[in-house]
Amino acid sequence: MFTTAPAPNFTQTRLPDDLFAAINALKQELNAVILAHYYQDSEIQDIADFIGDSLELARKAANTSADVIVFAGVHFMAETAKILNPDKLVLLPDLNAGCSLADSCPPDAFAAFKADRPGHLVISYINCTAAIKAMSDIICTSSNAVKIVNQIPANQPIIFAPDRNLGRYVMEQSGRHMELWQGACIVHENFSEKKIVQLKIENPEAEIIAHPECEPPVLRHANYIGSTTALLKYSQASSSQAFIVATEPGIIHQMAKQAPQKRFIPAPGNNNSCACNECPHMRLNTLEKLYLAMKNLTPEITMPQNIQLAALQPIQRMLEMS
C-alpha cells in the first residue's frame, strides 16, 4: 500500500452532533465529492454523491471536477481514483480498509508468474493493488470482463488475475482458455452452498442471484449471475418478489430502496453465526471516520509516480474498451 499520514484519531477531534450536516458543509468548503461502493454501510451510501460498483466509480473518478475525492470503499478503489486523478487529493476514511482479494496477489509472486508465461496478455480484475495494475495490459471489472476478453484476438494467450472464480466464469462465458492466478475474495468464496439451498427450500418463491466471484457450487444454483450493479438492476426488472442475494449484503440497502415491495434475503456464509456475509474491510469505514478524514484531510492516498503512470494505461484501455 502507498499512503501518507495516519488514520484519523477520534480522541483529537470532537465529533459534531449532526454528522450529515457537518459532512455536507465540508463538501461545499473543500469542493469535495464522496464516492461510495454498494458494500458500504447504509448511512455512508445515503450521504454519498455517487454510489456504484467498481466500474461506475472508476468512471465517476475519471470525470469528476472536484478538488477532493473522498472514497468510501477499500484501498484499491481509492488507489484507482488517485491513478486517474494524480493532481487531486484522494482520501480514504480508514487506511486499514484493504481487500483480501488484492492481498492474495503479491507483486513479487505475480511478477514471477507473469515471467513464466512470456507472450501472454495480462488482464487484471480492478480488485488488485496499483502495483499489479502496473504489470497489467488491461484492467477489467465484473461488469465488463467478458466483453473485454471477447475483444482479444483468439490466438493471443491471456493471464487473468487475481480472482480465480471470476476468471473461471469469464472462461465459461467467452469460451476462452486463460491462465488464472489463484486468488479469491473471502466474502464471495465463503458463501455456504448448503445454507443457500436450505434458504431456497424455505423460500421457494425466491430467486437466487449471485456475483461471479462466488465459488462454482454456489453459481450452479443461481437464477442470475452478474456484477453488483447488474444484480441491482435485475432485482428491479424481475417479476420475482423475493431474492436470495449472494454478494456482500450492503447492496441490499439499494435494492430495498429501489424495490421496497420486494424481499431481499442475504445469503449466509460458512462458519458465520450471523445470517449474512459482510466484508470486514468495507465495514471499517464509518460515518465518523469519513467526517474526520474530510476535517483533517487525512489519510491521503499517494504512490510513486512510476507506478501511477504504469497503472494508468491499462485502466484507460478498460474505459475505452467498455
N, C-alpha and C positions, 0 to 999 in steps of 0.2 A: 504494500500500500504506500502511496505517496501522499503525505498530508503535512499540514503545518498547524501548530497551536494545539493546546489541549482541549478536551471536550469542556463544554460549559459547566461551571460549578454552581450548583443550586444554593450553596451556602453564601455565595458572594453577591447574589443579586436577588432583591426582593421581588417576588412574583406579583403582578397586578391581579386585582380581584377578577377582572374581565379579560381573560387571555385573548378571546376572539377580537375584542375591540382594540387591544394593545397590538396584536399582530397586524390587524388591518391598518392601524396608524403607521406602523413601521414599514409596511409595504409601500405606502404613499411616500414616506420620508426617504426611503432608500431607492425608490423606483425598482422594487423587487418583485419577482414572480415566484410563486410556490408551485412546484410540480410534485405531484404525489402519485405513487403507484397504487393500483387497486388493492394491494395487500396491506396497506396501512390501516391503522385504527380509524374507525368511522369519523371521529371528530377531526382528524387531520384531513381526511377526504373532504369533509364539509367546508373547511376553510381554504382548501387549495384552489388555485386559479385554473389549473388543468389537472385532470385525473386520467390515467391511461395505463396501457401496458408498455413494454419496453420500446416498441416501435413508435407508438404515438408520442411517448415522452421524448424520444430522440428527435423526432420531427419538431416538437414544440421547442426543445432546447436549441435546435439549429436555427429557428426562425424568430426567437424572442428578441425584443428590443429593450428588455430590462437590463439594468446595470448589475443587479444582484440576482442570482438564481439560488433559491433555497430548495434543495432536493430532498423531499421526504420519501426515501426509499432506502436502498442499500448502496454500499460503497462503489460498486462497479457502475451503477447508474449515474452517480454524481461524477465519477471519472469521465464517463461518456459526455456528460454535459460540459465538463471542462475542456475536453478534447475539441468539442465543437465550438467552444467559446473561450479561446485562450486569454482574451483580454478582459473577461468578466470575472467577478467574484462569485465563486460557487461554494455554497455552504452545505454541510451535511449535519443534521441535528445531533447525531451520535456516531462518532468515528468507529465504534465497535459494531455498527450495523453492517456486517460483512455478508458473505454468501458462501454456503457450503459447496455449491457447485463451482464457483470461481476458485475456492480454495483447493478443490480436488484436481486442479490443473496447474502445478507449479511450473514457472517459466523454464527453469533449467531442464526439468524432465521432459517438458513438451518440446524444447529445442532439440533434444536428443531424438525424440520420437519423430520429429519432422526430418532431421538429418538422415535418419534410417530409411526414409521414403522420398528420395530425390525425384523431382519432376511432378510431385503432387501439388495440386492447388489446395490451399488451406481455407476452408470455410469455418468460421468460428461463430458459435451462438453468442449473442451480445452479453450473456451472463458469464463474462470472463473478465479478468483484470486487463488493465491498459497494456501491460507487458505482453499478454497473449494476443491482444488485438494488434499490437505492433508486429507480431510474427505472422499475421494472417493476410490473406489476399482479399477476402470478402467477409464482412460480418453479416449475420442474419438474425432474425428473431423467430419465435414460434409462429408468428403471423405470416412470415414471407419465406421461410426456409425452403419449402417445396418449390415455390415459384423461382427462387434463385437457383436452386440445384437444377431445375429443368432448363435453365438458360445456359448451362455449362456444356460445351461440346462433349459428345458421347465418348470420345476417345481420351478425354482428359481425366486422369486419376485424381481422386479427391480424398483429402483428410477432413474429417468433420470432428470438431471439438466444441466444448468439452463434454456435452451431455450425451451419453450412450443411448438413453431412451428416446430422446428427440431424434438422434441420428438414425436409430433403428426405424422409427416411424417414418422419417423422410425417405429412407431407402424403400420401404414398402409402398409409399405413395408415388414415388418417382420411378421406381424400377431400377435405380442406380446403385451399384455397389460403392461403398465408401469405407475407408479405413477409419475406425471410430476410436477416439480417445475415451477411456473408460471412466468418465466422471459421472456424477449424479447429484441430484438435489435431495437433501434429507427429507423435505416435506413430501415431494411427489413420489419418491421411491418407497416411502413408508406407509402409504395407504394400505389398509387391510382388505384384501380380496374377500376373505371370509366375512368380515363385518359389513362390507358393502352388499354382498349377496344377502345377508340377513336383513339389512335395511330394505332391500328390494322386495323381499318376501313380506315384510311388514308394511311396505308402501308400494303395492303392485302397480298403482297408477303412475308412479314417479318414473321419469326418465333419468338415466344415469348420464351425466355429461362430464367429460374428463379432459385434462390438459395432456398434451402428448409427451410431457416429461414423466408421466406415470409409467410404472412397470407394465409390461405386456399383459400379465394376468388381469390387471385392472382394466386396461384398454379393451380387452376382449368382451367385457360386459357393457361397454359404453354404447349408448344410443347415438351419441355425438361426441366427436373429439375435435378440439380446437384451442387456439390461443385464448388468453384471458378475455380479450375483447370479443373474440368470436363466441365464446361461451355466454358472455353477457348478451350479445345480440341474438343468439339462438334462443336463450331463455325468454326473451321478449316475443320472438316471432312464433315459437312453437305453440301449438294449441294445448299442450300439456299444462296442467295446473300444479304440478309438483315435480321437483328435480332433486336428485342426489348429486351434490356438487363435489367432484374430485379435483379440487385445486385448493390453494390457500383460501380460507374462508373469508378473508377481507373483502373479496369480490361480492359476497352475498349482500353487503350493505347497498351496493349499487343495484344489484338485481332486485332487491326488495323495494328500493325507491322507484325503480322504473316499471316494476310489475307488482304493485302491492297486493293484488288479489291472488297472487300465486304463492306457493310454499316452497322454501328452499332449505334443504337438509344438508349440512356439512358432512362429507364423507369422513369416517373415522380413520385414525392411523393405527399402526401396530404399537404395542407397548405404550399406549396412551390412555390414561384414565378418563380424560375428557372426551366429549363427543365430537371433537373436531381435530384439526391437524395444523395448528398455526406455525408460521415461520418465526423462530425465536429471534432471528436477526432483524426482520422487518419490524417486529414489535418493540424493539429497543427505542425507536423514535417515539416521542410523546409530544403532546401539545406544549408542555412546559419546556422541553428541550428545543423545540422549534422556535419558541419565543426567545429563549436565551441565545440561540445561535444568531438570530437577527439582531438582538440587542447588543451583543458583544462582537458581532462579525467574526465569529469563530465557532467551530473549527472549519478552516478553509481547505479545499481540495487543491493540491498542487502536484506537479510531476515534472520530471526532466523534459526539456524541450525536444530532445531526440525521440523519446518515447511518444510524446504528444503528437509530433509530426508524423511519425510512422504509423500510429494508431488511427490518425485522421483519414488516411487514404482508403482503407477497407470499409470504414463507416460511410464515407462518401459514395463508394461503389454500391453499398447496400441501398442507400437512399435513391440513387439513380436507377437501380435495377428493380426497385419495389414501388 
